Amino acid sequence: MTTSARAAVLEAQDGLFEFRDIEIEDPRPDEVLVRMVATGICATDAHVRAQRMATPLPAVLGHEGGGIVERVGTAVTTVKPGDHVVLSYHSCGRCKPCMSSHAAYCDNVWAANFAGARLDGSNGLHVAHGAEPHGHFFGQSSFATHALTHQRNTIKVPRDLPLDVVAPLGCGLQTGAGAVLKALAVPVGATFAVFGVGAVGLAAVMAAHVAGATTIVAVDVDAGRLELARDLGATHLVNAGQVDDLTGALRAVDERGLEYVLDTSGRAENLDAGVGALAPMGRFGFVAFHEGAGAMLDAGRLTLGQSLQGIIQGDAVSSLLINDLAQLYRAGRFPIDRLLSFYDFADINTAFEDAGSGRVTKAVLRFTSPG
């Protein structure tokens, strides 16, 4: 038995998404079939579209899904049909990082999230004619009306929260918030700065505010996003396009330096500026530098106990952090709805264009009408 679905398929590098009818296999014992309600668009989807990350094509992308469980495999105990769920990254569940609550650094992270197949190499997506699209992107491939997920990356959320709002918690917003709350563990009273206030950076600003940081510096070149960062908790704004000495501008906020700095931009010059602004024993976390980005640093600049930390998915245990953030949203302390712009699923190519141009902060595709 299979489930018929409609998917937005990326056929070729830098191509448009093309809609195709697909058939999805029934869930295996540890899998879940989810009817999609909404899914966010993330920079990682754009990186794969440009083939900066080599997921094989054609493929069904999408990895910030929110939906309703339709069927579960015989071994699934964490969710049941009718549950509202948010989908997050996938992991093997067996390696040392997974077993020590650091599944974002799974030994099999590439195979689990980017290979376009299950971990055993099989593909649960099929078509009647033409090349079969690769599925299981981040264990979900949520650019489709239904997604075949794994119980490990299918997170039950409260039914009273709007799925089109909480769906993006599964990757980008989890990454920014988790970087602050878990990976860097920014404490009460800390000084903190974030380079880049797109969706990830704004989630970091909100999380730093929740954590009780007393100095929160937002750095960007977009005046509108900087003002939004102020509304969401930033105490200081730095427009990097209007200063000649970015390190100096940051040290002007606190002359001893900043205790925590997070880069979400992947711009090599921000590594130099951020490390230059660190206080003794300060920590620089980054989520966006990729191999070949040209981000280089003289290790002698870390002699006062400063450190660098690469961060994936905020080092989050998704089943915990996503629900913590959902509760903060309900309480009005993590207002993610202010970051979102909504599009019909049929308008996926327009949504990608708007997200890529910076016209919107976080694009979310809706498969059904809200409510």
DRENNUDO-799925 format. One line per 10 residues: for each residue x, y, z of N, C-alpha, C. Coordinates in steps of 0.2 Angstrom, whole numbers, plus 5000, padded with zeros to 4 digits. Atoms other than C-alpha are relative to their C-alpha. Layout:
N
X,Y,Z,X,Y,Z,X,Y,Z  ... .
END
This chain:
371
5004,4994,5000,5000,5000,5000,5004,5006,5000  4996,4993,5000,5006,5018,4996,4995,5005,5001  5004,4994,4999,5000,5035,4999,5002,5005,4994  4999,4995,5006,4998,5047,4984,5001,5007,5003  4998,4994,4997,5006,5064,4987,5002,5005,4994  4998,4995,5005,5010,5080,4977,5006,5003,5003  4994,4997,4997,5028,5086,4979,5003,5005,4995  4996,4995,5004,5039,5100,4973,5007,4997,5000  4993,5004,5002,5054,5092,4965,5005,5005,4997  4995,4997,5003,5070,5100,4962,5004,4995,4995 .
4997,5005,5005,5076,5092,4946,5007,5002,4998  4994,4999,5002,5092,5101,4942,5003,5006,5004  4996,4995,4997,5105,5113,4950,4997,5007,4998  5002,4993,5001,5098,5131,4952,4993,5000,4996  5006,5000,5004,5082,5125,4944,4994,5002,5004  5006,4999,4997,5064,5129,4948,4997,4994,5003  5003,5006,4997,5054,5117,4959,4994,4999,4995  5005,5002,5004,5042,5107,4948,4996,4995,5004  5005,5004,4996,5026,5099,4955,4999,4993,4996  5001,5007,5003,5025,5080,4952,4996,4996,5005 .
5004,5005,4996,5013,5066,4958,5005,4995,5002  4995,5005,4998,5023,5054,4969,4996,4995,5004  5002,5005,4995,5019,5038,4979,5005,4999,5006  4996,5001,4994,5025,5036,4997,4999,4993,5003  5001,5007,4997,5028,5019,5004,4997,5001,5007  5002,5000,4993,5019,5014,5020,5005,5000,5005  4994,4999,4995,5029,5018,5036,5002,4993,5002  4997,5006,4997,5041,5004,5041,4999,5001,5008  5002,5000,4992,5040,4999,5060,5002,5006,5003  4998,4994,4997,5050,5015,5065,4998,5006,4997 .
5001,4994,5004,5043,5027,5053,4992,5003,5001  5006,4997,4999,5028,5039,5053,4998,5004,4993  5003,4996,5006,5017,5046,5039,4997,5006,5002  5003,4994,4998,5013,5064,5041,4997,5004,4995  5003,4995,5005,5001,5075,5032,5002,5007,5002  4997,4993,4999,5009,5092,5030,4995,5005,5000  5004,4994,4999,5001,5108,5036,5004,5006,4998  4995,4995,5002,5016,5119,5033,5007,4998,5001  4993,5001,4999,5034,5120,5031,5004,5006,4998  4995,4994,5002,5048,5133,5032,5004,4999,4995 .
4994,5000,5005,5061,5137,5019,5006,5002,5004  4994,4998,4996,5078,5137,5026,5006,5001,4995  4994,4999,5004,5095,5142,5019,5003,4994,4998  4998,5007,5002,5100,5124,5019,4997,4998,4993  5003,5002,5006,5087,5121,5006,5003,5004,4994  4997,4996,5006,5094,5135,4995,5007,4998,4999  4993,5003,5002,5112,5128,4997,5000,4994,4996  5001,5006,5004,5106,5111,4991,4998,5002,4993  5002,4998,5007,5097,5120,4976,5006,5002,4996  4994,4998,5004,5113,5128,4971,5006,4995,5000 .
4996,5006,4999,5122,5111,4975,5007,5002,5003  4994,4999,4996,5134,5119,4987,5000,4995,5005  5000,5006,4996,5129,5104,4997,4997,4994,4995  5000,5004,5006,5129,5089,4986,4994,4994,5001  5005,5005,5001,5112,5080,4989,4998,4998,4993  5002,5002,5007,5108,5070,4974,4994,5002,4997  5006,4997,5003,5095,5077,4962,4998,4995,4994  5005,4996,4998,5081,5076,4957,4999,4998,5008  5002,5002,4993,5075,5077,4975,4994,5004,5003  5005,4997,4996,5061,5082,4987,5004,5003,5006 .
4996,4996,4994,5069,5095,4999,4995,5001,5005  5004,4998,4995,5061,5103,5014,5002,4997,5007  4998,5003,4994,5066,5101,5032,4998,5004,5006  5003,4997,4995,5055,5112,5043,4993,4999,5000  5007,5002,5001,5039,5103,5042,4996,5000,5007  5005,5001,4995,5024,5104,5053,4994,4997,4997  5006,5004,5003,5009,5092,5051,4996,4996,5005  5004,5005,4996,4997,5079,5058,5001,4993,4998  4999,5007,5001,5001,5061,5060,4994,4996,4997  5005,5005,5003,4991,5049,5048,5001,4993,5002 .
4999,5008,4998,4999,5032,5051,5007,5000,5003  4994,5002,4996,5013,5025,5062,5002,4993,4999  4997,5007,5001,5024,5010,5060,4999,4996,5007  5002,5005,4995,5021,4995,5072,5005,5001,5006  4996,4999,4995,5036,5000,5083,5000,5007,5003  5000,4993,4998,5032,5019,5085,4996,5000,5007  5004,4999,4994,5027,5024,5103,5000,5007,5002  4999,4993,4998,5031,5042,5103,4994,5005,4998  5005,4997,5003,5017,5048,5092,4994,4995,4998  5005,5004,5003,5000,5042,5086,4996,5004,4995 .
5004,4997,5005,4988,5046,5072,4995,5006,5004  5003,4995,4997,4980,5063,5075,5004,5005,5004  4995,4996,4997,4995,5070,5084,5002,5006,4996  4996,4995,5004,5002,5087,5079,5007,5000,5001  4993,5001,4999,5020,5086,5076,5004,5006,4996  4995,4996,5003,5035,5097,5071,5006,4995,4998  4994,5005,5002,5049,5088,5061,5006,5004,5000  4994,4997,4999,5067,5091,5064,5005,4996,4996  4995,5004,5003,5084,5084,5059,5000,4993,5002  4999,5008,4999,5088,5065,5058,5006,4998,5003 .
4994,5003,4998,5101,5055,5066,4999,4992,5001  5000,5007,5001,5106,5037,5067,4997,4997,5007  5002,5002,4994,5102,5035,5086,5004,4995,5003  4996,5005,4997,5116,5023,5089,5007,5002,5001  4993,4998,4999,5133,5032,5088,5001,5003,5007  4998,4997,4994,5142,5040,5103,4997,5007,5001  5004,4993,4999,5135,5058,5100,4993,4999,5001  5007,5001,4999,5118,5051,5098,4998,4998,5007  5001,5003,4994,5119,5041,5114,5002,5005,5006  4998,4995,4994,5126,5056,5124,4996,5006,4999 .
5004,4994,5001,5112,5068,5119,5003,5006,4996  4997,4995,5005,5122,5077,5105,4999,4997,4993  5001,5003,5007,5113,5069,5090,5001,5005,4994  4998,4995,5005,5116,5085,5080,5007,4998,4997  4993,5001,5002,5134,5079,5079,5001,4992,4998  5000,5007,5001,5129,5061,5074,5006,4998,4995  4995,5002,5004,5143,5051,5066,4997,4999,4993  5003,5001,5006,5131,5048,5052,4996,5006,4997  5005,4994,5001,5124,5066,5050,4999,5001,4992  5001,4999,5007,5127,5066,5031,4995,4995,4997 .
5004,5005,5003,5119,5050,5027,4993,5001,5002  5007,5000,4997,5104,5053,5039,4997,5006,4997  5003,4994,5002,5101,5071,5032,5000,5002,4993  4999,4997,5006,5108,5074,5015,5001,4995,4994  4999,5005,5006,5110,5057,5005,4994,4999,4996  5006,5001,5004,5092,5057,4999,4998,4993,5000  5002,5007,4999,5089,5040,5006,4999,4998,5007  4999,5003,4993,5086,5030,5022,5007,4998,5001  4993,5002,4998,5101,5025,5031,5002,4994,4997  4998,5007,5004,5100,5008,5023,5001,5001,4993 .
4999,4999,5007,5101,5016,5006,4993,5000,4996  5006,5000,5004,5083,5014,5001,4996,5006,5000  5004,4994,5001,5070,5027,4995,4993,4998,5000  5007,5002,5000,5052,5027,5000,4996,5004,4996  5004,4996,5005,5047,5039,4986,5000,4997,4993  5000,5003,5007,5042,5033,4969,4995,5004,4996  5004,4997,5005,5034,5039,4953,4999,4995,4995  5002,5005,5005,5025,5030,4939,5005,5001,4994  4996,4999,5006,5036,5038,4925,5006,5005,5002  4994,4996,4999,5053,5046,4924,5004,4999,5006 .
4995,5001,4994,5067,5048,4937,4997,5001,5006  5003,5000,4994,5062,5044,4954,5004,5006,5004  4996,4995,4996,5066,5059,4966,5002,4997,5006  4997,5002,4993,5077,5056,4981,4996,5003,5005  5004,4997,4995,5068,5058,4997,5004,5000,5007  4997,5001,4993,5071,5057,5016,5005,5006,5001  4995,4995,4998,5080,5074,5016,4998,5002,5007  5001,4999,4993,5083,5077,5034,4995,4996,5003  5005,5005,4998,5072,5062,5037,4993,5002,4999  5007,4998,5001,5057,5071,5030,4998,5002,4993 .
5002,4998,5007,5057,5079,5013,4993,5003,5000  5007,4997,4999,5043,5091,5018,4997,5004,4995  5003,4996,5005,5041,5100,5002,4995,4995,4996  5005,5004,5003,5026,5088,4998,4994,5000,5005  5007,5000,4996,5008,5086,5004,5001,4994,5006  4999,5005,4995,5014,5070,5014,5008,4999,5001  4993,5001,4999,5031,5066,5022,5000,4993,5004  4998,5007,4996,5038,5049,5028,5006,5002,5004  4995,4997,4995,5048,5053,5044,5002,4994,5004  4998,5005,4995,5056,5043,5058,4998,5002,5006 .
5003,4998,4994,5050,5043,5075,5005,5004,5004  4995,4996,4996,5067,5051,5081,4999,5007,4998  5000,4993,5002,5064,5067,5071,4993,5002,5000  5007,4998,5001,5045,5068,5073,4998,5002,5008  5001,4997,4994,5041,5079,5088,4993,5002,5002  5007,4998,4998,5024,5080,5096,5000,5007,5003  5001,4993,4997,5018,5098,5100,4993,5001,5002  5007,4999,4997,5003,5105,5109,4995,5001,4994  5005,5000,5005,4987,5104,5098,4997,5007,4999  5003,4993,5000,4982,5122,5102,5005,5005,4997 .
4996,4995,5003,4997,5130,5094,5000,4999,4992  5001,5000,5008,4996,5135,5075,5006,4996,4997  4994,5004,5003,5007,5122,5065,5004,5004,4995  4996,4996,5005,5011,5135,5052,5005,5005,5003  4996,4996,4996,5019,5146,5066,5006,4996,5003  4994,5004,4997,5029,5132,5075,5004,4996,4995  4997,5005,5004,5034,5122,5060,5008,5002,4999  4992,4999,5001,5051,5132,5057,5004,4999,5007  4996,5001,4994,5056,5128,5075,5005,4994,4998  4997,5007,5001,5062,5111,5067,5008,5001,4998 .
4993,4999,5002,5079,5119,5060,5002,5007,5002  4996,4994,5000,5083,5137,5058,4999,5004,5007  5002,4997,4994,5074,5144,5074,5003,4996,5006  4997,5004,4995,5080,5129,5084,5008,5001,5000  4993,4999,5000,5098,5132,5078,5002,5007,5004  4998,4993,4997,5098,5151,5083,4999,4999,5008  5001,5000,4993,5090,5148,5100,5004,4995,5004  4996,5005,4997,5099,5132,5104,5007,5002,5001  4993,4998,5000,5116,5140,5100,5001,5004,5006  5000,4996,4994,5112,5152,5114,4999,4996,5007 .
5002,5003,4993,5103,5141,5127,5003,4994,5001  4997,5006,4998,5112,5125,5125,5007,5000,4998  4993,5001,5002,5128,5125,5114,5005,5005,5004  4996,4995,4996,5135,5142,5122,4998,5000,5007  5003,5000,4993,5124,5141,5137,5001,5007,5003  5000,4993,4997,5123,5160,5139,4997,5001,5006  5003,4999,4993,5120,5164,5157,4997,5007,5001  5003,4993,4998,5110,5178,5166,5006,5005,5001  4995,4995,4999,5120,5194,5166,5005,5000,4994  4994,5001,5004,5131,5189,5151,4999,5006,4995 .
5000,4995,5006,5136,5201,5136,5001,4995,4994  5001,5005,5006,5132,5193,5119,4999,5004,4994  5001,4997,5007,5133,5198,5101,4998,4995,4995  5001,5005,5006,5126,5190,5085,5001,5004,4994  4999,4998,5006,5132,5193,5068,4994,4997,4995  5005,5003,5005,5117,5192,5055,4994,4999,5004  5007,5000,4996,5099,5195,5061,4995,4998,4995  5005,5003,5004,5090,5184,5048,4996,4996,5006  5004,5005,4995,5079,5170,5056,5004,4997,5005  4996,5004,4994,5093,5161,5065,5002,5005,5005 .
4998,4995,4995,5100,5177,5072,4995,5003,5004  5005,4997,4996,5084,5184,5077,4997,4995,5006  5001,5005,4995,5080,5168,5086,5005,5000,5006  4995,4999,4995,5097,5170,5095,4999,5006,5004  5002,4994,4996,5092,5187,5100,4995,4999,5005  5005,5002,4996,5076,5181,5107,5002,4996,5006  4998,5005,4995,5084,5167,5116,5005,5003,5005  4995,4997,4995,5098,5178,5124,4996,5004,5005  5004,4996,4996,5084,5189,5130,4996,4996,5005  5003,5005,4995,5075,5174,5138,5005,4998,5005 .
4995,5003,4996,5092,5168,5145,5002,5006,5006  4998,4995,4995,5094,5185,5154,5006,5004,4999  4994,4996,5002,5109,5192,5145,4998,5007,5001  5002,4993,4999,5110,5210,5150,5002,5005,4994  4998,4996,5006,5119,5216,5134,4999,4995,4994  5001,5004,5006,5113,5209,5117,5001,5005,4994  4998,4996,5006,5121,5217,5102,4998,4996,4993  5001,5002,5006,5114,5214,5085,5004,5003,4994  4996,4997,5005,5125,5216,5070,4997,4998,4993  5002,5002,5007,5119,5217,5052,5001,5006,4995 .
5000,4994,5004,5118,5229,5037,4993,5002,4998  5007,4998,5002,5099,5229,5035,4997,5004,5006  5002,4996,4995,5092,5243,5045,4993,4998,5003  5007,5002,4997,5074,5236,5046,5001,4994,5004  4999,5006,4995,5080,5219,5053,5003,5002,5006  4997,4998,4993,5091,5228,5066,4994,5003,5004  5006,4997,4996,5075,5238,5071,4996,4994,5003  5004,5006,4997,5066,5221,5073,5004,4997,5005  4996,5003,4995,5080,5214,5083,5000,5004,5006  5001,4996,4994,5078,5229,5095,4994,4998,5003 .
5006,5002,4997,5060,5225,5097,5000,4993,5003  5000,5007,4997,5064,5207,5101,5005,4999,5005  4996,5000,4994,5077,5211,5114,5007,5002,5000  4993,4997,5001,5093,5218,5107,5000,5007,5004  4999,4993,4996,5100,5232,5118,5004,5004,4996  4995,4996,5004,5113,5238,5105,4999,4998,4993  5000,5001,5007,5113,5239,5086,5006,5002,4997  4994,4997,5004,5128,5240,5075,4998,4998,4992  5001,5000,5007,5125,5243,5056,5007,4999,4997  4993,5002,5002,5141,5234,5049,5002,5004,4994 .
4999,4996,5006,5139,5244,5033,5002,5007,5001  4999,4993,4998,5141,5260,5042,5006,5002,5005  4994,5000,4995,5157,5257,5053,5006,4998,4996  4993,5002,5003,5175,5256,5047,5003,4995,5004  4996,5004,4996,5181,5247,5062,4994,4996,5004  5005,5004,4997,5168,5233,5067,5002,4998,5007  4997,5002,4994,5179,5226,5081,4999,5006,5005  5000,4994,4996,5180,5244,5088,4993,5002,5002  5007,4998,4998,5161,5247,5087,4997,4995,5005  5003,5005,4995,5158,5231,5097,5004,5001,5007 .
4997,4999,4994,5171,5235,5110,4998,5007,5003  5003,4994,4997,5163,5252,5112,4994,4999,5004  5006,5002,4996,5148,5243,5119,5002,4998,5007  4997,5002,4994,5159,5235,5132,5007,5000,4999  4993,5000,5002,5177,5239,5133,5004,4994,5002  4996,5006,4999,5183,5223,5141,4998,4995,4995  5001,5005,5005,5175,5214,5127,4993,4996,5001  5006,5003,4999,5160,5203,5124,5001,4992,5002  4999,5007,4997,5158,5186,5133,4998,4995,4995  5002,5005,5005,5149,5177,5119,4998,5004,4994 .
5001,4998,5006,5148,5180,5101,4998,4994,4995  5003,5005,5004,5138,5170,5088,5000,5003,4993  5001,4998,5007,5140,5171,5069,4995,4996,4996  5005,5004,5004,5125,5166,5058,5001,5002,4993  4999,4997,5007,5132,5175,5042,5004,4996,4996  4995,5004,5004,5146,5164,5036,5005,5005,4997  4995,4995,5003,5156,5180,5032,5007,5000,5003  4993,5001,4997,5175,5178,5034,5002,5005,5005  4998,4995,4997,5177,5195,5040,4997,5001,5007  5003,5000,4993,5165,5192,5055,5004,4996,5005 .
4996,5004,4995,5177,5179,5062,5005,5005,5003  4994,4996,4998,5191,5192,5063,4997,5005,5005  5003,4994,4996,5179,5206,5070,4998,4997,5007  5003,5003,4994,5171,5194,5082,5005,4998,5005  4994,5002,4996,5187,5187,5089,5003,5006,5003  4997,4994,4997,5194,5204,5091,4996,5003,5005  5004,4997,4995,5179,5209,5101,4999,4995,5007  5001,5005,4995,5180,5194,5113,5003,5002,5007  4997,4999,4993,5183,5197,5132,5004,4994,5001  4996,5006,4997,5196,5186,5141,4995,4994,5001 .
5004,5006,4999,5189,5168,5141,4993,5000,4996  5007,4999,5004,5175,5174,5128,5000,4994,4995  5001,5006,5004,5168,5161,5117,4996,5002,4993  5003,4998,5007,5164,5163,5098,4997,4993,4997  5004,5006,5003,5151,5151,5091,4998,5002,4993  5002,4999,5006,5147,5149,5073,4996,4994,4997  5004,5005,5003,5134,5140,5063,5000,5000,4992  5001,5000,5007,5137,5145,5045,5007,5000,4996  4994,5000,5004,5155,5144,5040,5001,4993,4997  4999,5006,5003,5158,5131,5027,5007,4999,4997 .
4993,5002,5003,5174,5122,5020,5001,5005,4994  4998,4996,5006,5182,5134,5008,4997,5007,5001  5002,4993,4999,5174,5150,5016,5005,5005,5001  4994,4996,4999,5191,5157,5019,5000,5003,5006  5000,4998,4993,5188,5160,5037,5007,4998,5004  4993,5002,4997,5206,5160,5044,5001,5004,5006  4999,4997,4994,5212,5165,5061,5007,4998,5003  4994,5001,4996,5229,5167,5070,4999,4998,5007  5002,5003,4994,5228,5155,5085,5003,5005,5006  4997,4996,4995,5239,5168,5095,4995,5005,5003 .
5005,4995,4998,5223,5179,5096,4995,4997,5005  5004,5003,4995,5215,5166,5108,5004,4999,5006  4995,5002,4994,5229,5166,5121,4997,5002,5007  5003,4998,4994,5217,5174,5134,4994,4995,5002  5005,5005,4998,5207,5158,5136,4994,5000,4995  5006,5000,5005,5195,5163,5121,5000,4993,4996  5001,5007,5004,5188,5148,5111,4995,5001,4994  5005,5001,5005,5179,5144,5095,4996,4994,5000  5004,5006,5000,5165,5132,5093,4995,5000,4994  5005,5001,5005,5156,5126,5078,4994,4997,5003 .
5006,5002,4997,5138,5123,5081,4995,4997,4994  5005,5003,5004,5125,5112,5072,4993,4999,5003  5007,5001,4997,5106,5113,5075,5000,5002,5008  5000,4998,4994,5110,5122,5091,5002,4995,5005  4999,5005,4996,5116,5106,5098,4994,4998,5004  5006,5001,4997,5098,5103,5102,4998,4993,5001  5004,5006,5000,5089,5088,5108,4993,5002,4998  5006,4997,5003,5074,5092,5097,4994,4999,5004  5006,5002,4996,5061,5083,5107,4999,5005,5006  5001,4995,4994,5065,5095,5122,5000,5007,4998 .
5000,4993,5002,5070,5111,5114,4994,5003,4996  5006,4998,5004,5056,5112,5102,4994,5002,5004  5006,4999,4996,5043,5110,5115,5001,5006,5005  4999,4994,4995,5052,5123,5127,4999,5006,4996  5001,4994,5004,5052,5135,5113,4993,5002,4998  5007,4999,5001,5034,5132,5109,4996,5003,5006  5003,4997,4994,5029,5135,5127,5002,5008,5001  4998,4993,4999,5039,5151,5127,4996,5005,4995  5004,4997,5005,5030,5156,5111,4993,5001,5003  5007,4999,4997,5013,5153,5120,5000,5005,5005 .
5000,4995,4995,5019,5164,5134,5002,5007,4998  4998,4994,5003,5024,5178,5122,5007,5002,5001  4993,4998,4999,5042,5177,5126,5005,4998,4994  4996,5002,5006,5048,5170,5109,4995,5001,4994  5005,4998,5004,5037,5179,5097,5002,4998,4992  4998,5002,5007,5042,5169,5081,4995,5002,4994  5005,4998,5005,5026,5174,5072,5002,5007,4997  4997,4994,5003,5035,5191,5069,5005,5000,4995  4995,5002,5005,5048,5183,5058,4997,4997,4994  5003,5004,5005,5036,5174,5047,4996,5004,4994 .
5004,4998,5006,5029,5177,5029,4997,4994,4997  5003,5007,5002,5016,5164,5023,4999,5000,4992  5002,5001,5007,5014,5157,5005,4997,4994,4999  5003,5006,5002,5003,5144,4997,5006,4996,4997  4995,5005,5002,5013,5128,4993,5001,5001,4992  4999,4999,5008,5010,5132,4974,5004,5005,4999  4996,4994,5001,5020,5148,4976,5007,4999,5003  4993,5001,4997,5036,5139,4982,5005,5004,4996  4994,4996,5004,5047,5147,4968,5000,5007,5002  5000,4993,4998,5041,5164,4973,5002,5001,5007 .
4998,4999,4993,5044,5161,4991,5008,4999,5001  4993,5001,5001,5062,5155,4987,5003,5007,4998  4997,4993,5003,5065,5171,4977,5000,5005,5005  5001,4995,4995,5058,5182,4991,5005,4999,5006  4996,5001,4995,5068,5173,5004,5008,5001,4998  4993,4999,5002,5084,5173,4994,5002,5008,4999  4998,4993,5001,5083,5192,4991,5000,5004,5006  5000,4997,4994,5080,5196,5009,4994,5004,5001  5007,4996,4999,5062,5203,5006,4996,4997,5006  5004,5003,4994,5056,5191,5020,5005,4997,5004 .
4995,5003,4995,5065,5184,5035,4999,4993,5000  5001,5007,5000,5057,5167,5036,4994,4999,4996  5005,5001,5004,5046,5161,5022,4997,4993,5002  5003,5006,4998,5033,5147,5027,4995,4998,4995  5005,5002,5005,5023,5137,5014,4994,4997,5004  5006,5003,4997,5005,5132,5019,4997,4995,4995  5004,5005,5004,4997,5116,5012,4993,5001,5001  5007,4999,4999,4980,5120,5020,4999,5007,5003  5002,4993,4997,4971,5136,5026,5002,5000,5007  4999,5000,4993,4976,5141,5043,4994,4999,5004 .
5006,5001,4996,4965,5135,5057,4996,4994,4998 .
END
